[in-house]
Amino acid sequence: MGSQRPTRAYLAVPAHRARLVAKAAASSADAVFMDLEDAVPPAEKALALAEAAAALASLDWGNKHVTVRLNAVDSPFIAEEIRALAALPRLNAVIVPKAERAGDIVAIADRLRAAAPDRAAPVALELLIETALGLVNVDALAACHASIAALHLGVGDLAASLGARTSDVGISPDGYRHVGSAQSGYASAPLDLFAYPMMRLLVAARACGLRAIDGPCGAFRDIRLTEASAQKAAAMGFDGKQVIHPDQIEPTLRAFTPSAEELAQARRVVEAMEQAEAKGQGAVTLDGKMIDYANVRMARRIIELGT
């Protein structure tokens, strides 16, 4: 994963809004996906595809990871989207929404390859897991084709698929909490609706060598909530998080970038282990804690994120 473009802040932008697409290309986001699906009304689908193709051909995207979210596998639009986009060299990947069945994903990968047989590297697939069925099948989905590069968690549609009683995207329902007994004064602790699906997706991604991207925080004007949501994903090990507004880019980048203190401590761990190895030891004590090769692997991951 270290050789790939970073995908910490993954900005979504409606493909039919050319002015917003141009702003996204010039933004500080690591990654952008032009949306042909939920952010585009049916009457604007053809315009959105034309604008996405034009943007890929004409805009300066710098070193960004650039993708397009297709329409659903059973939509009347996806065949033309594959035909129009597959050969464009600046397209790094397509995002497949509501990924649920491995056979559908393999078929899309084959159609992309057939539409651009002379392309040096096939268009990568990034799968959006946003239904109960998709989450149940996430292991098979992650492993079903060599061109799959990432898994995204679709927090809004997943909450709807589960029947969660909330209208806030990416935020647990207020009623989802543990309540203690009368002896405890009915003290309560909030619970996280997304903890299980996030870990489920993360494990599947890591098992197959894929990137893991968390879904967005819908409260885009709440910078504190935006950053806290990104910090949770970063702490778990996710590679990035979708953002739906440019104001969310910087707090999300901060959350996924190790602090100077974290980097300094990680380097101390690596250096301590290197000194132990020179003495023929496989473990060493640092700051009162035992350090071994597992600690070094974790430390090197932090250093990699900081470069």
VMD Tcl script that draws the C-alpha trace (Angstrom):
set ca {
  {0.00 0.00 0.00}
  {2.89 2.37 0.60}
  {3.64 2.79 -3.13}
  {0.13 3.99 -3.96}
  {-1.14 7.55 -3.96}
  {-2.50 8.45 -0.52}
  {-6.28 8.43 -0.15}
  {-6.74 10.05 3.25}
  {-9.36 12.67 2.31}
  {-11.50 11.22 -0.50}
  {-13.67 14.06 -1.84}
  {-17.03 13.32 -3.46}
  {-18.31 15.73 -6.12}
  {-21.38 15.56 -8.40}
  {-20.06 14.96 -11.91}
  {-22.65 17.20 -13.60}
  {-21.51 20.25 -11.61}
  {-18.49 21.28 -13.70}
  {-17.56 24.21 -11.47}
  {-17.46 21.98 -8.39}
  {-15.46 19.33 -10.25}
  {-12.86 21.93 -11.21}
  {-12.64 23.04 -7.55}
  {-12.22 19.43 -6.48}
  {-9.34 18.99 -8.92}
  {-7.63 22.05 -7.44}
  {-8.35 21.10 -3.81}
  {-5.97 19.64 -1.23}
  {-7.85 16.32 -1.16}
  {-5.71 13.26 -1.84}
  {-8.45 11.57 -3.84}
  {-11.61 12.61 -5.68}
  {-14.55 10.67 -6.98}
  {-16.85 12.22 -9.52}
  {-20.30 10.86 -8.75}
  {-22.62 9.60 -11.47}
  {-24.97 7.90 -9.02}
  {-26.82 9.28 -5.98}
  {-25.72 12.92 -6.36}
  {-27.05 13.13 -9.93}
  {-30.79 13.30 -10.76}
  {-31.98 10.95 -13.52}
  {-32.46 13.75 -16.04}
  {-28.79 14.78 -15.64}
  {-27.16 11.35 -16.00}
  {-26.00 11.86 -19.60}
  {-24.61 15.31 -18.79}
  {-22.81 13.95 -15.74}
  {-21.07 11.25 -17.78}
  {-20.04 13.74 -20.46}
  {-18.69 16.16 -17.84}
  {-16.78 13.40 -16.04}
  {-15.12 12.29 -19.27}
  {-14.28 15.89 -20.16}
  {-12.83 16.56 -16.72}
  {-10.63 13.47 -16.90}
  {-9.34 14.58 -20.28}
  {-8.82 18.28 -19.59}
  {-8.29 19.13 -15.92}
  {-4.97 19.13 -14.09}
  {-5.47 16.60 -11.32}
  {-1.91 16.78 -10.04}
  {-0.99 13.66 -8.09}
  {-4.57 12.95 -7.02}
  {-6.13 9.51 -7.07}
  {-9.05 10.12 -9.47}
  {-12.10 7.89 -9.67}
  {-15.70 7.90 -10.88}
  {-18.61 6.34 -9.05}
  {-20.71 4.41 -11.55}
  {-24.40 3.78 -11.35}
  {-25.68 0.49 -9.93}
  {-24.88 -2.77 -11.69}
  {-28.52 -3.20 -12.77}
  {-29.01 0.40 -13.93}
  {-29.65 1.34 -17.58}
  {-26.66 3.71 -17.45}
  {-23.70 1.53 -16.52}
  {-23.00 0.06 -19.97}
  {-22.51 3.48 -21.52}
  {-20.46 4.64 -18.52}
  {-18.03 1.76 -18.97}
  {-17.78 2.40 -22.72}
  {-17.12 6.14 -22.25}
  {-14.64 5.92 -19.37}
  {-12.64 2.72 -19.63}
  {-9.92 3.97 -21.99}
  {-9.32 7.37 -20.36}
  {-5.75 7.28 -19.04}
  {-6.28 9.64 -16.10}
  {-8.97 7.43 -14.60}
  {-7.39 5.45 -11.78}
  {-10.45 3.50 -10.69}
  {-14.21 3.23 -10.75}
  {-16.30 2.89 -7.61}
  {-19.04 0.27 -7.85}
  {-21.98 1.20 -5.61}
  {-24.04 -1.30 -3.65}
  {-21.61 -4.12 -4.30}
  {-23.31 -7.31 -3.18}
  {-22.47 -10.27 -5.43}
  {-19.05 -11.37 -6.64}
  {-20.39 -12.38 -10.05}
  {-21.57 -8.83 -10.76}
  {-18.15 -7.42 -9.89}
  {-16.30 -9.90 -12.09}
  {-18.64 -9.02 -14.97}
  {-17.90 -5.29 -14.56}
  {-14.16 -5.93 -14.45}
  {-14.39 -7.99 -17.63}
  {-16.45 -5.31 -19.40}
  {-13.96 -2.61 -18.43}
  {-11.11 -4.67 -19.84}
  {-13.02 -5.45 -23.04}
  {-13.85 -1.76 -23.52}
  {-10.16 -0.77 -23.33}
  {-8.05 -3.79 -24.40}
  {-5.02 -1.64 -25.22}
  {-4.89 0.12 -21.87}
  {-1.53 -0.56 -20.17}
  {-3.06 -1.22 -16.75}
  {-6.72 -2.11 -16.28}
  {-8.99 0.33 -14.49}
  {-9.05 -0.62 -10.81}
  {-12.30 -1.40 -9.02}
  {-13.25 0.05 -5.65}
  {-16.28 -1.56 -4.06}
  {-18.82 0.39 -2.04}
  {-20.22 -1.88 0.68}
  {-23.50 -0.28 1.70}
  {-26.10 -2.99 2.25}
  {-26.55 -5.85 4.67}
  {-26.02 -8.34 1.82}
  {-22.85 -6.58 0.73}
  {-21.48 -6.73 4.27}
  {-22.32 -10.43 4.60}
  {-20.52 -11.11 1.31}
  {-17.60 -8.72 1.83}
  {-14.95 -11.46 2.04}
  {-15.97 -12.96 -1.30}
  {-16.30 -9.51 -2.86}
  {-12.82 -8.45 -1.72}
  {-11.24 -11.57 -3.23}
  {-13.24 -11.99 -6.42}
  {-10.98 -10.19 -8.93}
  {-7.38 -9.06 -9.18}
  {-8.34 -5.53 -10.24}
  {-10.08 -4.75 -6.95}
  {-8.04 -2.17 -5.06}
  {-10.21 -0.84 -2.24}
  {-13.34 -1.27 -0.16}
  {-15.47 1.73 0.86}
  {-18.11 1.70 3.61}
  {-21.37 3.34 2.56}
  {-22.61 4.51 5.94}
  {-25.86 6.18 4.87}
  {-27.27 3.39 2.75}
  {-26.00 0.76 5.19}
  {-27.93 2.40 8.03}
  {-31.03 2.39 5.83}
  {-30.44 -1.24 4.85}
  {-30.21 -2.22 8.51}
  {-33.32 -0.23 9.43}
  {-31.47 2.06 11.83}
  {-33.62 4.86 13.23}
  {-31.48 7.79 12.17}
  {-31.38 10.35 9.38}
  {-27.82 11.52 10.11}
  {-25.19 10.10 7.74}
  {-22.30 8.41 9.53}
  {-23.55 9.13 13.05}
  {-25.01 6.58 15.44}
  {-28.64 7.07 16.53}
  {-28.99 8.85 19.85}
  {-31.13 5.99 21.14}
  {-28.41 3.39 20.54}
  {-26.89 3.31 24.02}
  {-26.39 1.01 26.99}
  {-28.44 1.98 30.03}
  {-27.41 0.81 33.48}
  {-29.64 -0.35 36.31}
  {-31.41 1.72 38.91}
  {-28.46 1.11 41.26}
  {-26.22 2.94 38.79}
  {-28.65 5.80 38.50}
  {-29.52 4.63 34.97}
  {-26.19 5.92 33.73}
  {-25.88 5.43 30.00}
  {-23.06 5.02 27.51}
  {-23.50 5.69 23.77}
  {-22.80 2.80 21.41}
  {-21.39 2.91 17.87}
  {-23.63 1.57 15.12}
  {-20.68 1.46 12.70}
  {-18.04 -0.24 14.86}
  {-18.87 -3.75 13.61}
  {-19.31 -2.94 9.90}
  {-16.12 -0.84 9.94}
  {-14.08 -3.66 11.46}
  {-15.74 -6.25 9.23}
  {-14.79 -4.29 6.12}
  {-11.30 -3.49 7.41}
  {-10.48 -7.14 8.08}
  {-11.68 -8.18 4.61}
  {-9.64 -5.40 3.01}
  {-6.45 -6.24 4.87}
  {-6.83 -9.97 4.24}
  {-6.79 -9.24 0.49}
  {-4.21 -6.43 0.51}
  {-6.76 -3.71 -0.27}
  {-7.20 -0.16 0.95}
  {-10.08 0.57 3.33}
  {-12.02 3.84 3.06}
  {-14.58 4.90 5.67}
  {-17.83 6.60 4.71}
  {-18.46 10.31 5.23}
  {-19.59 12.33 8.21}
  {-22.77 13.96 6.99}
  {-22.49 16.93 9.37}
  {-20.04 18.69 7.06}
  {-20.29 22.06 8.79}
  {-19.38 20.53 12.16}
  {-15.59 20.50 11.97}
  {-15.17 18.97 15.43}
  {-17.47 16.06 14.58}
  {-15.82 15.68 11.17}
  {-12.36 15.39 12.70}
  {-13.49 13.07 15.51}
  {-15.14 10.75 12.99}
  {-11.95 10.69 10.91}
  {-9.80 10.11 13.99}
  {-11.83 7.00 14.80}
  {-11.30 5.58 11.32}
  {-7.61 6.46 11.35}
  {-7.10 4.90 14.78}
  {-8.71 1.66 13.58}
  {-6.34 1.47 10.62}
  {-8.38 2.81 7.70}
  {-6.47 4.41 4.84}
  {-8.87 7.29 4.41}
  {-12.37 8.65 4.64}
  {-14.86 10.04 2.19}
  {-15.66 13.74 2.58}
  {-18.64 15.49 1.04}
  {-17.58 19.13 1.37}
  {-14.24 20.93 0.92}
  {-14.42 22.19 4.53}
  {-13.95 18.59 5.66}
  {-10.67 18.05 3.78}
  {-8.20 19.65 6.19}
  {-9.60 18.16 9.43}
  {-9.67 14.75 7.76}
  {-6.09 15.09 6.54}
  {-5.05 16.05 10.08}
  {-6.74 12.97 11.51}
  {-4.95 10.62 9.12}
  {-1.53 12.27 9.46}
  {0.54 11.14 12.47}
  {1.59 13.93 14.82}
  {5.23 14.86 15.35}
  {5.07 13.12 18.74}
  {3.69 9.91 17.21}
  {6.38 9.91 14.54}
  {9.15 10.54 17.05}
  {7.95 7.68 19.27}
  {7.63 5.34 16.28}
  {11.19 6.11 15.24}
  {12.40 5.46 18.80}
  {10.77 2.02 18.68}
  {12.46 1.17 15.38}
  {15.84 2.46 16.57}
  {15.59 0.57 19.86}
  {14.88 -2.66 18.01}
  {17.74 -2.08 15.58}
  {20.09 -1.66 18.55}
  {18.72 -4.86 20.11}
  {19.27 -6.76 16.86}
  {22.89 -5.59 16.76}
  {23.30 -7.29 20.13}
  {21.61 -10.48 18.94}
  {18.36 -9.79 20.81}
  {14.78 -10.13 19.52}
  {13.16 -7.88 22.10}
  {14.06 -4.84 24.16}
  {12.60 -2.72 26.95}
  {11.68 0.86 26.05}
  {10.02 3.26 28.52}
  {9.17 0.34 30.78}
  {7.48 -1.67 28.01}
  {8.64 -4.75 26.14}
  {9.22 -4.07 22.43}
  {9.39 -6.85 19.82}
  {8.90 -7.19 16.07}
  {5.12 -6.68 16.28}
  {5.75 -3.25 17.80}
  {8.22 -2.49 15.02}
  {5.68 -3.38 12.33}
  {3.13 -1.05 13.95}
  {5.74 1.69 14.28}
  {6.77 1.41 10.64}
  {3.13 1.76 9.59}
  {2.97 5.08 11.48}
  {6.21 6.25 9.87}
  {4.88 5.28 6.44}
  {1.72 7.33 7.04}
  {3.82 10.33 7.98}
  {5.88 10.37 4.79}
}
mol new
graphics top color blue
foreach p $ca { graphics top sphere $p radius 0.5 }
foreach p [lrange $ca 0 end-1] q [lrange $ca 1 end] { graphics top cylinder $p $q radius 0.2 }
display resetview
